[in-house]
Amino acid sequence: MSLQTDLIGLLGTDRVLASGLDRYLYGKDAGVYRGEVTVVALPETTEEVAEIVRIAARHGVPVVPRGAGTGLAGGAVPLGGGVVVATTRMNQIFEIDAANRCAWVGPGVINLDLSRAAEPYGLHFAPDPSSQSACTIGGNVANNSGGPHCLAEGSTVNHVLGLEVVLADGDVLVVGGKAPDPIGLDLRGILVGSEGTLGIVTKALVRLTPNPPDVRTLLITFDSVEDAAATVSGVIAAGLVPAALEMMDQRMTQAVENWLGAGLPTDAAAILLAEVTGDTPAVEAEADVIRAVATEHRAREIRLARDEAERALLWKGRKSAFGAVAQAAPDYYLHDTVVPRTKLVETMREVYEIGERYGLTMMNVFHAGDGNLHPLMMFDASEPGALERVHAAADELVELCVRNGGVLSGEHGIGKEKRDLMHLMFTPVDLDAQARIKEAFDPEGRFNPEKVLPAGSRCFDFGRPIPEGAWI
Ligand SMILES: Cc1cc2nc3c(=O)[nH]c(=O)nc-3n(C[C@H](O)[C@H](O)[C@H](O)COP(=O)(O)OP(=O)(O)OC[C@H]3O[C@@H](n4cnc5c(N)ncnc54)[C@H](O)[C@@H]3O)c2cc1C
């Protein structure tokens, strides 16, 4: 029987998609890469995921896990066909354990829906990617995603207590749990951030964080990007780790204002959105520290959000930034790299220089507090050579950040995008160690092939025969 017939036998015709349109739609995520889909499967249970993996193994095809497809590094893009396992229907919240501040959820639960469900208990899921109204917990776990409020709270890995995962042979593994210090090897830590290359997450036990008693949100306006960046370093140097410290440059605030009207100053060279949370005396004292540092760095205006409505609007402006860019150019490429906060000023200068050199308009909106840059290049993909210029500029941006002491990615993952740049950070020994882990979980290389680890990572074993059907 054919692959498609076997899958229909398991899921029925409604949950197996193979039309030209479906294969086109699932051939891409929110980034710039396009892949080739053989068939899309929409499971609803762990048992169905396990059986899909067994069917794919019988037919010798790869399996590519997918959440909402909002990833920007090509992680969910199938390279060379195979079954896309889209978990969007696995969106049950099985348990909210308010006493233990955690929840068991399906991988297809949308990030914001989890926080909304936890709200009556005074809790929320702390990782808050700007895509949180669309992206899934499975995608967050696989990419170890971050968000504006991960500066103080840490990225997804700090909020995953346990996982249920379907392995390459269809077995179901459960790692971690509610116990505070699980014993044994920390496979949970290995699986978080593995970008669908080791298994398919079918349930996650996530930590829920108490909602803060009080909050202050400051909008700070600067006449130069350098002063805004220096304020970020200054705030951290003053011993403060705010709940969020986000930066936008002028082009970005203009795009947001044109689209949304969030009340951002369009004549400022850069703005900072700073938020502190906690008890009232603490947030007032911390807001004062931020005011003092910003004033020292020539802030033009410091505005405190008057009420929850104004605060929500400012955050809506920040979190809608990428969407707002759509009115400025047909296509954009959003990058994700990290530099030490102390290198923000000089790195930002060079980021704009790279844009100018390649004739690309560069816009910036990013998690400044943890040095996580998101240079965004606007272009028109129909213009011959435009995408090639964008890729060349993107590689230079990564090289610049690594040279300045940073890392390849802050939160979007490696996927296809940065696979061939892994050597900038990892030695052959590092890559080999990671490839051995991949091989232990997925000996035939069937899960999400050609992602994360560059070809040849298993460097000390070139002489060994590669198993038949291996896709690494
Ligand atoms: C406008 C916009 C704003 C964004 N802002 C942020 C941000 O602030 N912070 C941030 O970190 N990211 C951000 N992102 C990137 C993206 O939203 C995150 O990486 C998100 O976690 C991806 O979730 P998803 O459900 O869309 O996953 P997908 O894109 O579908 O998949 C992402 C990766 O996860 C794997 N995967 C998905 N589900 C599973 C599963 N069940 N088991 C195993 N592997 C799985 C896929 O194979 C792929 O490698 C943004 C993206 C957009 C478009």
The ligand as an SDF file (V2000), in Angstrom:
LIG
                    3D

 53 58  0  0  0  0  0  0  0  0999 V2000
    5.9630   37.6090   13.9120 C   0  0  0  0  0  0  0  0  0  0  0  0
    6.8620   36.6090   14.5880 C   0  0  0  0  0  0  0  0  0  0  0  0
    7.3930   36.9160   15.8350 C   0  0  0  0  0  0  0  0  0  0  0  0
    8.2200   36.0010   16.4880 C   0  0  0  0  0  0  0  0  0  0  0  0
    8.7100   36.3180   17.7130 N   0  0  0  0  0  0  0  0  0  0  0  0
    9.4630   35.4190   18.3830 C   0  0  0  0  0  0  0  0  0  0  0  0
    9.9750   35.7260   19.6910 C   0  0  0  0  0  0  0  0  0  0  0  0
    9.7450   36.7870   20.2640 O   0  0  0  0  0  0  0  0  0  0  0  0
   10.7280   34.7810   20.2960 N   0  0  0  0  0  0  0  0  0  0  0  0
   10.9900   33.5660   19.7050 C   0  0  0  0  0  0  0  0  0  0  0  0
   11.6800   32.7470   20.3150 O   0  0  0  0  0  0  0  0  0  0  0  0
   10.5300   33.2680   18.4750 N   0  0  0  0  0  0  0  0  0  0  0  0
    9.7770   34.1430   17.8140 C   0  0  0  0  0  0  0  0  0  0  0  0
    9.2920   33.8330   16.5650 N   0  0  0  0  0  0  0  0  0  0  0  0
    9.6240   32.5300   15.9580 C   0  0  0  0  0  0  0  0  0  0  0  0
    8.5760   31.4090   16.2200 C   0  0  0  0  0  0  0  0  0  0  0  0
    7.3020   31.9500   16.4480 O   0  0  0  0  0  0  0  0  0  0  0  0
    8.9870   30.5120   17.3980 C   0  0  0  0  0  0  0  0  0  0  0  0
   10.1720   29.8210   17.0770 O   0  0  0  0  0  0  0  0  0  0  0  0
    7.9000   29.4950   17.7840 C   0  0  0  0  0  0  0  0  0  0  0  0
    8.2540   28.8270   18.9690 O   0  0  0  0  0  0  0  0  0  0  0  0
    7.6290   28.4560   16.7030 C   0  0  0  0  0  0  0  0  0  0  0  0
    6.4570   27.7510   17.0730 O   0  0  0  0  0  0  0  0  0  0  0  0
    5.5710   27.0160   15.9600 P   0  0  0  0  0  0  0  0  0  0  0  0
    4.4810   26.3090   16.6500 O   0  0  0  0  0  0  0  0  0  0  0  0
    5.1480   27.9560   14.9110 O   0  0  0  0  0  0  0  0  0  0  0  0
    6.6400   25.9700   15.4080 O   0  0  0  0  0  0  0  0  0  0  0  0
    7.0080   25.5980   13.8960 P   0  0  0  0  0  0  0  0  0  0  0  0
    7.4850   26.7880   13.1510 O   0  0  0  0  0  0  0  0  0  0  0  0
    5.9030   24.8280   13.3010 O   0  0  0  0  0  0  0  0  0  0  0  0
    8.2390   24.6210   14.1640 O   0  0  0  0  0  0  0  0  0  0  0  0
    9.4230   25.1160   14.7300 C   0  0  0  0  0  0  0  0  0  0  0  0
   10.3850   23.9450   15.0080 C   0  0  0  0  0  0  0  0  0  0  0  0
    9.8250   23.1210   16.0100 O   0  0  0  0  0  0  0  0  0  0  0  0
    9.7110   21.7810   15.5620 C   0  0  0  0  0  0  0  0  0  0  0  0
    8.4840   21.2680   16.1860 N   0  0  0  0  0  0  0  0  0  0  0  0
    7.2470   21.8160   16.1580 C   0  0  0  0  0  0  0  0  0  0  0  0
    6.4000   21.0790   16.8840 N   0  0  0  0  0  0  0  0  0  0  0  0
    7.1150   20.0430   17.3810 C   0  0  0  0  0  0  0  0  0  0  0  0
    6.8070   18.9260   18.1980 C   0  0  0  0  0  0  0  0  0  0  0  0
    5.5670   18.7080   18.6650 N   0  0  0  0  0  0  0  0  0  0  0  0
    7.7920   18.0480   18.4940 N   0  0  0  0  0  0  0  0  0  0  0  0
    9.0570   18.2340   18.0400 C   0  0  0  0  0  0  0  0  0  0  0  0
    9.3970   19.2620   17.2610 N   0  0  0  0  0  0  0  0  0  0  0  0
    8.4480   20.1620   16.9430 C   0  0  0  0  0  0  0  0  0  0  0  0
    9.6810   21.8780   14.0480 C   0  0  0  0  0  0  0  0  0  0  0  0
   10.1540   20.6910   13.4370 O   0  0  0  0  0  0  0  0  0  0  0  0
   10.6240   23.0440   13.8120 C   0  0  0  0  0  0  0  0  0  0  0  0
   11.9560   22.6020   13.8450 O   0  0  0  0  0  0  0  0  0  0  0  0
    8.4960   34.7470   15.8710 C   0  0  0  0  0  0  0  0  0  0  0  0
    7.9550   34.4510   14.6170 C   0  0  0  0  0  0  0  0  0  0  0  0
    7.1480   35.3730   13.9800 C   0  0  0  0  0  0  0  0  0  0  0  0
    6.5710   35.0130   12.6500 C   0  0  0  0  0  0  0  0  0  0  0  0
  1  2  1  0
  2  3  1  0
  2 52  2  0
  3  4  2  0
  4  5  1  0
  4 50  1  0
  5  6  2  0
  6  7  1  0
  6 13  1  0
  7  8  2  0
  7  9  1  0
  9 10  1  0
 10 11  2  0
 10 12  1  0
 12 13  2  0
 13 14  1  0
 14 15  1  0
 14 50  1  0
 15 16  1  0
 16 17  1  0
 16 18  1  0
 18 19  1  0
 18 20  1  0
 20 21  1  0
 20 22  1  0
 22 23  1  0
 23 24  1  0
 24 25  2  0
 24 26  1  0
 24 27  1  0
 27 28  1  0
 28 29  2  0
 28 30  1  0
 28 31  1  0
 31 32  1  0
 32 33  1  0
 33 34  1  0
 33 48  1  0
 34 35  1  0
 35 36  1  0
 35 46  1  0
 36 37  1  0
 36 45  1  0
 37 38  2  0
 38 39  1  0
 39 40  1  0
 39 45  2  0
 40 41  1  0
 40 42  2  0
 42 43  1  0
 43 44  2  0
 44 45  1  0
 46 47  1  0
 46 48  1  0
 48 49  1  0
 50 51  2  0
 51 52  1  0
 52 53  1  0
M  END
$$$$
